[in-house]
Amino acid sequence: MKKIDLLLVRSFLGPFVLTFFIALFILIMQFLWKYIDDLVGKGLDTFILAKLIFFLSASVVPLALPIAVLLSSIMTLGSLGENYELVAFKSSGVSLFRIMRPLLIVVGFLTIGAFLFANYVLPVSNLRFTSLLYSVTKKRPALNIKPGVYYNGIDGYVIRVAEKEEGSRFMNDVQIYDHTESRGNTRVMLAKRGEMFTTDNDKFMVFRLFDGEQYEEVRATSVARQTNEFIRTRFKEYEMMFDLSDFDYAKANESLFKNNQKMFNVRQLFGMADSIRDANSNRTTLFYRNLSPYLAFVRDTTFLQQVAALPTPTLSDSLKNDTTALAFVNSMHFLDNRQKIMMIDRAENTARAIKSLNPSSNALAKNDLKRISKYLIEAHVRITLSLACLVLFLIGAPLGAIIRKGGIGMPMVVAIMFFMVFHILSTIGKKFAEEGQLSPFMGMWLSIFILTPLGIFLTYKAMRDSALFNIDAYLIPLKNLWNKVVKKREV
């Protein structure tokens, strides 16, 4: 059986590698389409784009692995069933579980490797990818002035040229609108001809204008003046310089993103959640400590004993069992008007002070709960995505044995359907966990808890050669039942 096990492993690894890189490519393209507007037109270096795609590919590996395992397991077992190799195995007394065992061992190692990758490599790749993406998106678009189009890529200026001489740095009919003073088109420069070039160090762009005029509207020197001065200047040659430092690529400091939950491993994520939980507990203790001075009458046992000895007025049932309320009502009953007013004023001031403390404490507590939830969700995502490889194999392998179709067509359809179920369940669980309707553990393990019994059920059906997807297996019993009903009516 060792040679057969090796044959099964080889037949699995080929489709696995192929489907893994296909899934990786699709996920990368999905990202590129999402951020295409932030990448195009910025003159990025090829090396920077390659680094961005490399770190991106590392960050989507945990999602591509379950897809590849599911599809390759369906293809492998489906191909064995289509070529009647499964029939040969079973006729020789080899069970389906024994056939799946070498593949199950390989997927087990893949599951462990996926977790180690997500725990140690993924945080580093996420940090590098996030900082690099931030640097790329903040880079100004490359300077590209097109004929007949108003260009506003330089802060404070709008430039328009009527035409550019092809293969030359000269242009005709140049218009430059100066908005550096934020007063609109109060300074305009027009030139019949211009020349555009950058300095040797590429730090400045030079506009050299020929045969032009500058129009400038001068701000009024006093409020009483209703008119502004207008200055027109003619020139034969005029030179302007623009700073291009904003157009350069500048790498962002990675420390800006190091506190994000995606930058920690599982142990650090649980540790951060515990630290926030302890801080929240200490804050709650401090809140009650600050609140206690306003509740002095509750601790005044002498006052309570004295008031309790007084005759009790008629109270509602809800107040009869409340010692504090009973004491307050008794004391108010035997006070004069001036004392009642003083006590009510004091109670109002105390209530206002307590009310001022409560909103900030509630806001901090809610913020802490959200942060704890984010860290725990990310920790459980790392674990569940790794276990998804094993769970989806338990679904894909028996499905392949049942449908008995190899290749890409039918296995691809079935794999996409079941992975969509897994992804939808994961998304719903994550949403419920973020909103507090489920704990992070229950929310992120929802898909595993639902799909694991399904995988066991499909494995059981495949081992018993159940015609799970054979329509006749469902139609024939219905036809027999219908025939029995018809015969009874005829009798």
C-alpha positions as CSV (number, residue, x, y, z in Angstrom):
1,M,0.0,0.0,0.0
2,K,3.0,2.4,0.4
3,K,3.3,2.7,-3.4
4,I,-0.5,3.4,-3.7
5,D,-0.3,5.9,-0.9
6,L,2.6,7.7,-2.7
7,L,0.5,7.6,-5.9
8,L,-2.5,9.1,-4.2
9,V,-0.3,11.9,-2.6
10,R,1.2,12.7,-6.0
11,S,-2.2,12.8,-7.7
12,F,-3.3,15.2,-5.0
13,L,-0.3,17.5,-4.9
14,G,-0.5,18.3,-8.6
15,P,-4.1,19.8,-8.6
16,F,-3.4,21.3,-5.2
17,V,-0.4,23.4,-6.4
18,L,-2.3,24.4,-9.6
19,T,-5.5,25.4,-7.8
20,F,-3.5,27.2,-5.0
21,F,-1.8,29.5,-7.5
22,I,-5.1,30.1,-9.4
23,A,-6.8,31.1,-6.1
24,L,-3.8,33.2,-5.2
25,F,-3.9,35.0,-8.5
26,I,-7.7,35.7,-8.3
27,L,-7.4,37.1,-4.8
28,I,-4.5,39.3,-5.8
29,M,-6.4,40.6,-8.9
30,Q,-9.4,41.3,-6.6
31,F,-7.2,43.6,-4.5
32,L,-5.6,45.3,-7.6
33,W,-9.1,46.1,-8.9
34,K,-10.0,47.6,-5.6
35,Y,-7.0,49.9,-5.4
36,I,-6.4,50.5,-9.1
37,D,-7.3,54.2,-8.8
38,D,-4.6,54.6,-6.1
39,L,-1.9,52.9,-8.1
40,V,-2.4,54.1,-11.7
41,G,-0.7,57.2,-12.9
42,K,1.8,57.6,-10.1
43,G,4.9,56.5,-12.0
44,L,5.7,53.8,-9.4
45,D,8.9,51.8,-9.7
46,T,8.6,48.2,-10.8
47,F,10.5,47.1,-7.7
48,I,8.0,48.8,-5.5
49,L,5.0,47.2,-7.3
50,A,6.7,43.8,-7.1
51,K,7.2,44.2,-3.3
52,L,3.5,45.3,-2.9
53,I,2.3,42.2,-4.8
54,F,4.7,39.9,-2.9
55,F,3.5,41.1,0.5
56,L,-0.1,41.0,-0.7
57,S,0.3,37.4,-1.9
58,A,1.6,36.5,1.6
59,S,-1.4,38.1,3.3
60,V,-3.9,36.1,1.2
61,V,-2.2,32.7,1.5
62,P,-4.4,31.7,4.5
63,L,-7.5,32.3,2.4
64,A,-6.2,30.6,-0.7
65,L,-5.2,27.4,1.1
66,P,-8.7,26.2,2.0
67,I,-9.9,26.9,-1.5
68,A,-7.1,24.8,-3.0
69,V,-7.6,21.9,-0.6
70,L,-11.3,21.8,-1.3
71,L,-11.0,21.9,-5.1
72,S,-8.0,19.5,-5.3
73,S,-9.6,16.9,-3.0
74,I,-12.8,16.9,-5.2
75,M,-10.6,16.6,-8.3
76,T,-8.4,13.8,-6.9
77,L,-11.2,11.6,-5.6
78,G,-13.5,12.5,-8.5
79,S,-10.8,11.4,-11.0
80,L,-10.3,8.1,-9.1
81,G,-14.1,7.5,-9.2
82,E,-14.4,8.5,-12.9
83,N,-11.7,6.0,-13.9
84,Y,-13.2,3.3,-11.7
85,E,-10.1,3.2,-9.6
86,L,-12.2,3.6,-6.4
87,V,-14.2,0.5,-7.5
88,A,-10.9,-1.4,-7.8
89,F,-9.8,-0.3,-4.4
90,K,-13.1,-1.3,-2.8
91,S,-13.3,-4.6,-4.6
92,S,-9.9,-5.4,-3.1
93,G,-11.3,-4.8,0.4
94,V,-9.8,-1.3,0.8
95,S,-12.3,1.2,2.5
96,L,-12.7,4.8,1.4
97,F,-11.3,6.0,4.7
98,R,-8.1,4.0,4.1
99,I,-7.9,5.5,0.6
100,M,-8.3,9.0,2.2
101,R,-5.8,8.4,5.0
102,P,-2.6,9.5,3.2
103,L,-4.3,12.5,1.8
104,L,-5.7,13.2,5.3
105,I,-2.1,13.1,6.7
106,V,-0.9,15.5,4.0
107,V,-3.8,17.9,4.7
108,G,-3.1,17.7,8.4
109,F,0.5,18.9,7.8
110,L,-1.0,21.6,5.6
111,T,-3.3,22.7,8.4
112,I,-0.4,22.9,10.9
113,G,1.7,24.8,8.3
114,A,-1.2,27.1,7.6
115,F,-1.5,28.0,11.3
116,L,2.3,28.5,11.7
117,F,2.3,30.7,8.6
118,A,-0.7,32.7,9.8
119,N,0.8,33.0,13.3
120,Y,4.4,34.0,12.5
121,V,4.7,35.1,8.8
122,L,1.3,36.8,8.3
123,P,1.8,39.5,11.0
124,V,5.1,40.6,9.4
125,S,3.7,40.5,5.8
126,N,0.6,42.5,7.0
127,L,2.8,45.2,8.6
128,R,5.1,45.5,5.5
129,F,2.1,45.4,3.1
130,T,0.1,48.0,5.1
131,S,3.0,50.5,5.4
132,L,3.9,50.0,1.7
133,L,0.3,50.5,0.6
134,Y,0.0,53.6,2.7
135,S,3.2,55.0,1.2
136,V,2.0,54.2,-2.4
137,T,-1.5,55.7,-1.9
138,K,0.0,58.9,-0.4
139,K,2.3,59.4,-3.3
140,R,1.2,62.2,-5.6
141,P,0.3,61.3,-9.2
142,A,3.0,61.6,-11.7
143,L,3.2,65.0,-13.5
144,N,1.5,64.5,-16.8
145,I,0.1,67.7,-18.4
146,K,-2.1,66.8,-21.4
147,P,-3.0,69.3,-24.2
148,G,-6.4,70.9,-23.7
149,V,-6.9,69.5,-20.2
150,Y,-6.7,71.6,-17.0
151,Y,-4.1,70.1,-14.7
152,N,-4.3,70.7,-10.9
153,G,-1.8,68.2,-9.6
154,I,0.5,71.0,-8.3
155,D,-0.9,72.6,-5.1
156,G,-2.1,76.1,-5.7
157,Y,-1.9,76.1,-9.5
158,V,-4.0,75.1,-12.4
159,I,-2.2,74.7,-15.7
160,R,-3.6,74.4,-19.2
161,V,-1.7,74.1,-22.5
162,A,-3.4,74.2,-25.9
163,E,-0.8,71.9,-27.6
164,K,2.5,70.2,-27.0
165,E,5.1,69.6,-29.6
166,E,5.6,65.8,-29.9
167,G,9.0,64.7,-28.8
168,S,9.8,68.1,-27.5
169,R,9.5,70.0,-24.2
170,F,8.0,73.0,-25.9
171,M,4.2,73.9,-25.8
172,N,1.9,76.6,-27.2
173,D,-0.8,78.8,-25.7
174,V,0.0,78.3,-22.0
175,Q,-2.4,79.4,-19.2
176,I,-1.4,79.3,-15.5
177,Y,-3.9,80.2,-12.8
178,D,-2.3,81.0,-9.4
179,H,-4.5,80.0,-6.4
180,T,-1.9,80.1,-3.7
181,E,-3.6,82.9,-1.9
182,S,-7.0,81.0,-2.0
183,R,-8.8,84.1,-3.5
184,G,-9.8,82.5,-6.8
185,N,-8.5,83.5,-10.2
186,T,-6.9,86.8,-9.0
187,R,-3.6,86.0,-10.7
188,V,-3.5,84.6,-14.2
189,M,-0.5,84.2,-16.5
190,L,-0.9,83.7,-20.3
191,A,1.9,83.0,-22.7
192,K,2.0,82.3,-26.4
193,R,4.8,79.7,-26.0
194,G,6.4,77.8,-23.2
195,E,9.1,75.4,-22.2
196,M,8.8,72.7,-19.5
197,F,11.7,70.7,-18.0
198,T,13.0,69.4,-14.7
199,T,16.3,70.3,-13.0
200,D,19.2,67.8,-12.9
201,N,18.2,66.5,-9.5
202,D,14.5,66.2,-10.5
203,K,13.6,68.2,-7.4
204,F,12.1,71.1,-9.3
205,M,10.1,71.6,-12.5
206,V,10.8,74.8,-14.5
207,F,8.2,76.6,-16.6
208,R,9.9,79.1,-19.0
209,L,7.3,81.3,-20.7
210,F,7.8,83.5,-23.7
211,D,5.8,86.5,-25.0
212,G,3.1,86.6,-22.4
213,E,1.2,88.7,-19.9
214,Q,0.3,88.5,-16.2
215,Y,-2.9,89.7,-14.8
216,E,-3.2,90.4,-11.1
217,E,-6.0,91.8,-9.0
218,V,-4.6,93.4,-5.8
219,R,-6.6,93.0,-2.6
220,A,-8.2,96.2,-1.3
221,T,-6.2,97.9,1.5
222,S,-9.2,99.0,3.5
223,V,-12.8,98.0,3.9
224,A,-14.0,101.4,2.8
225,R,-12.6,101.0,-0.7
226,Q,-15.1,99.4,-3.0
227,T,-12.7,98.8,-5.9
228,N,-9.5,96.8,-6.3
229,E,-6.4,97.7,-8.2
230,F,-5.7,95.7,-11.4
231,I,-2.1,95.1,-12.6
232,R,-1.1,93.9,-16.1
233,T,2.5,93.0,-16.8
234,R,3.9,92.1,-20.2
235,F,7.1,90.0,-20.5
236,K,9.3,88.5,-23.2
237,E,10.6,85.7,-21.0
238,Y,9.5,84.6,-17.5
239,E,10.6,81.6,-15.5
240,M,8.6,79.7,-12.8
241,M,9.8,76.9,-10.6
242,F,7.7,74.3,-8.9
243,D,8.8,72.0,-6.0
244,L,8.4,68.3,-6.9
245,S,9.2,66.9,-3.5
246,D,5.5,65.9,-2.9
247,F,5.7,63.7,-6.0
248,D,8.5,61.6,-4.6
249,Y,7.9,58.2,-3.0
250,A,8.4,58.2,0.8
251,K,8.3,55.1,2.8
252,A,6.0,55.3,5.8
253,N,7.2,54.5,9.2
254,E,6.0,51.0,10.2
255,S,5.6,52.0,13.8
256,L,2.4,53.8,12.7
257,F,0.6,50.5,12.2
258,K,2.3,48.2,14.7
259,N,-0.7,48.4,17.2
260,N,-3.2,47.1,14.6
261,Q,-4.6,43.7,15.5
262,K,-3.4,42.2,12.2
263,M,0.2,42.8,13.2
264,F,0.2,40.4,16.2
265,N,0.4,36.7,16.5
266,V,-2.2,34.6,18.3
267,R,-0.4,34.7,21.7
268,Q,0.0,38.4,21.5
269,L,-3.6,38.9,20.4
270,F,-5.0,37.0,23.5
271,G,-2.5,38.9,25.7
272,M,-3.7,42.2,24.3
273,A,-7.3,41.3,25.0
274,D,-6.4,40.3,28.6
275,S,-4.5,43.5,29.1
276,I,-7.5,45.6,27.9
277,R,-9.9,43.5,30.1
278,D,-7.7,44.1,33.2
279,A,-7.5,47.8,32.4
280,N,-11.2,48.0,32.0
281,S,-11.7,46.2,35.3
282,N,-9.4,48.6,37.1
283,R,-11.2,51.5,35.5
284,T,-14.6,50.1,36.8
285,T,-13.1,49.8,40.3
286,L,-11.9,53.4,40.1
287,F,-15.3,54.5,38.9
288,Y,-17.1,53.0,41.9
289,R,-14.4,54.4,44.2
290,N,-15.0,57.9,42.8
291,L,-18.8,57.4,43.0
292,S,-18.8,56.3,46.7
293,P,-18.4,59.8,48.2
294,Y,-21.7,60.7,46.6
295,L,-23.5,57.8,48.2
296,A,-22.5,58.6,51.8
297,F,-26.1,58.2,53.1
298,V,-26.1,54.5,52.1
299,R,-23.1,53.8,54.4
300,D,-24.5,55.9,57.3
301,T,-25.9,53.0,59.5
302,T,-26.8,55.3,62.3
303,F,-28.9,57.5,60.1
304,L,-30.7,54.4,58.7
305,Q,-31.4,53.0,62.2
306,Q,-32.8,56.3,63.4
307,V,-35.0,56.7,60.5
308,A,-36.2,53.1,60.5
309,A,-37.5,53.6,64.0
310,L,-39.9,56.3,62.8
311,P,-43.5,55.5,61.9
312,T,-43.7,54.2,58.3
313,P,-46.0,56.1,55.9
314,T,-48.0,54.3,53.3
315,L,-45.6,53.1,50.6
316,S,-46.0,51.2,47.4
317,D,-45.1,47.5,47.3
318,S,-41.9,48.2,45.3
319,L,-40.5,50.5,48.0
320,K,-41.4,48.4,51.1
321,N,-38.5,46.0,50.6
322,D,-36.0,48.8,49.8
323,T,-34.3,49.9,53.0
324,T,-32.6,53.0,51.5
325,A,-35.9,54.2,49.8
326,L,-37.8,53.5,53.0
327,A,-35.3,55.6,55.0
328,F,-35.4,58.4,52.6
329,V,-39.2,58.5,52.5
330,N,-39.4,58.4,56.3
331,S,-36.9,61.2,56.7
332,M,-38.7,63.4,54.2
333,H,-42.0,62.7,56.0
334,F,-40.8,64.3,59.2
335,L,-38.8,67.2,57.8
336,D,-40.0,70.8,57.6
337,N,-40.2,72.5,54.2
338,R,-36.8,74.3,54.5
339,Q,-35.1,71.0,55.3
340,K,-36.9,69.2,52.5
341,I,-35.8,71.9,49.9
342,M,-32.2,71.6,51.1
343,M,-32.3,67.8,50.9
344,I,-33.8,67.9,47.4
345,D,-31.2,70.4,46.2
346,R,-28.4,68.2,47.6
347,A,-29.9,65.2,45.9
348,E,-30.1,67.0,42.6
349,N,-26.5,68.1,42.8
350,T,-25.4,64.6,43.6
351,A,-27.4,63.2,40.7
352,R,-25.8,65.7,38.3
353,A,-22.3,64.8,39.5
354,I,-23.0,61.1,39.1
355,K,-24.5,61.7,35.7
356,S,-21.4,63.6,34.6
357,L,-19.2,60.6,35.5
358,N,-21.4,58.0,33.9
359,P,-21.2,58.9,30.1
360,S,-17.4,59.0,29.9
361,S,-17.1,55.7,31.8
362,N,-19.7,54.0,29.6
363,A,-18.0,55.3,26.4
364,L,-14.6,54.0,27.6
365,A,-16.1,50.6,28.6
366,K,-17.8,50.2,25.2
367,N,-14.6,51.2,23.4
368,D,-12.7,48.6,25.5
369,L,-15.2,45.9,24.6
370,K,-14.9,46.7,20.9
371,R,-11.1,46.5,21.1
372,I,-11.2,43.2,22.9
373,S,-13.6,41.9,20.3
374,K,-11.3,42.9,17.5
375,Y,-8.3,41.2,19.0
376,L,-10.2,38.0,19.8
377,I,-11.8,37.9,16.4
378,E,-8.4,38.2,14.7
379,A,-7.0,35.5,16.9
380,H,-9.8,33.1,16.1
381,V,-9.7,33.9,12.4
382,R,-6.1,32.7,12.3
383,I,-7.1,29.4,13.9
384,T,-10.3,28.8,12.0
385,L,-8.8,29.5,8.6
386,S,-6.2,26.9,9.3
387,L,-8.7,24.3,10.5
388,A,-10.8,25.1,7.4
389,C,-8.3,23.2,5.3
390,L,-9.1,20.0,7.3
391,V,-12.8,20.6,7.4
392,L,-13.1,21.4,3.7
393,F,-11.1,18.3,2.9
394,L,-13.6,16.2,4.8
395,I,-16.2,17.8,2.6
396,G,-14.3,17.7,-0.7
397,A,-12.9,14.2,-0.6
398,P,-16.2,12.4,-0.1
399,L,-17.9,14.7,-2.6
400,G,-15.4,13.7,-5.2
401,A,-16.0,10.0,-4.5
402,I,-19.8,10.6,-4.8
403,I,-20.0,12.7,-7.9
404,R,-17.1,10.7,-9.6
405,K,-16.1,13.6,-11.9
406,G,-12.5,14.7,-12.4
407,G,-11.1,17.6,-14.2
408,I,-11.9,21.3,-13.6
409,G,-15.6,21.7,-14.7
410,M,-17.9,19.9,-12.2
411,P,-15.4,20.0,-9.3
412,M,-14.9,23.7,-9.7
413,V,-18.7,24.3,-9.5
414,V,-19.1,22.2,-6.4
415,A,-16.0,23.7,-4.8
416,I,-17.2,27.3,-5.4
417,M,-20.6,26.4,-4.0
418,F,-19.3,25.0,-0.7
419,F,-16.6,27.6,-0.3
420,M,-19.3,30.3,-0.7
421,V,-21.2,28.6,2.1
422,F,-18.1,28.6,4.3
423,H,-17.3,32.3,3.5
424,I,-20.9,33.4,4.1
425,L,-21.1,31.6,7.4
426,S,-17.7,33.1,8.4
427,T,-18.8,36.6,7.4
428,I,-22.1,36.3,9.3
429,G,-20.4,35.0,12.4
430,K,-17.8,37.9,12.2
431,K,-20.5,40.5,11.8
432,F,-22.5,39.1,14.8
433,A,-19.3,39.0,16.8
434,E,-18.4,42.6,15.9
435,E,-21.9,43.8,16.9
436,G,-21.8,41.9,20.2
437,Q,-24.6,39.5,19.4
438,L,-22.2,36.5,19.6
439,S,-19.0,36.1,21.4
440,P,-15.9,36.2,19.2
441,F,-15.4,32.5,19.8
442,M,-18.9,31.5,18.7
443,G,-18.9,34.0,15.9
444,M,-15.7,32.9,14.3
445,W,-16.2,29.2,14.9
446,L,-19.7,29.2,13.5
447,S,-18.7,28.0,10.1
448,I,-16.5,25.2,11.6
449,F,-19.3,24.0,13.9
450,I,-21.7,23.8,11.0
451,L,-19.5,22.4,8.3
452,T,-17.7,19.7,10.4
453,P,-20.9,17.6,10.9
454,L,-21.6,18.0,7.2
455,G,-18.1,16.7,6.3
456,I,-18.6,13.7,8.6
457,F,-22.1,13.0,7.1
458,L,-20.7,13.2,3.5
459,T,-17.8,10.8,4.5
460,Y,-20.3,8.4,6.0
461,K,-22.4,8.5,2.9
462,A,-19.4,8.1,0.6
463,M,-18.2,5.1,2.5
464,R,-21.6,3.4,2.1
465,D,-21.7,4.3,-1.7
466,S,-24.8,6.4,-1.2
467,A,-26.2,7.9,-4.4
468,L,-26.4,11.3,-2.8
469,F,-26.5,13.3,-6.0
470,N,-28.3,10.8,-8.1
471,I,-31.7,12.3,-9.0
472,D,-33.2,8.9,-9.7
473,A,-32.5,7.8,-6.2
474,Y,-35.0,10.5,-5.1
475,L,-37.4,10.2,-8.0
476,I,-37.9,6.4,-7.9
477,P,-39.3,6.3,-4.3
478,L,-41.6,9.2,-5.1
479,K,-42.8,7.4,-8.3
480,N,-43.4,4.2,-6.3
481,L,-45.4,6.2,-3.7
482,W,-47.4,7.9,-6.4
483,N,-48.2,4.5,-8.0
484,K,-49.4,3.1,-4.7
485,V,-51.7,6.1,-4.1
486,V,-53.2,5.7,-7.6
487,K,-53.8,2.0,-7.1
488,K,-55.6,2.6,-3.8
489,R,-57.9,5.2,-5.5
490,E,-58.7,2.7,-8.3
491,V,-59.7,0.1,-5.8
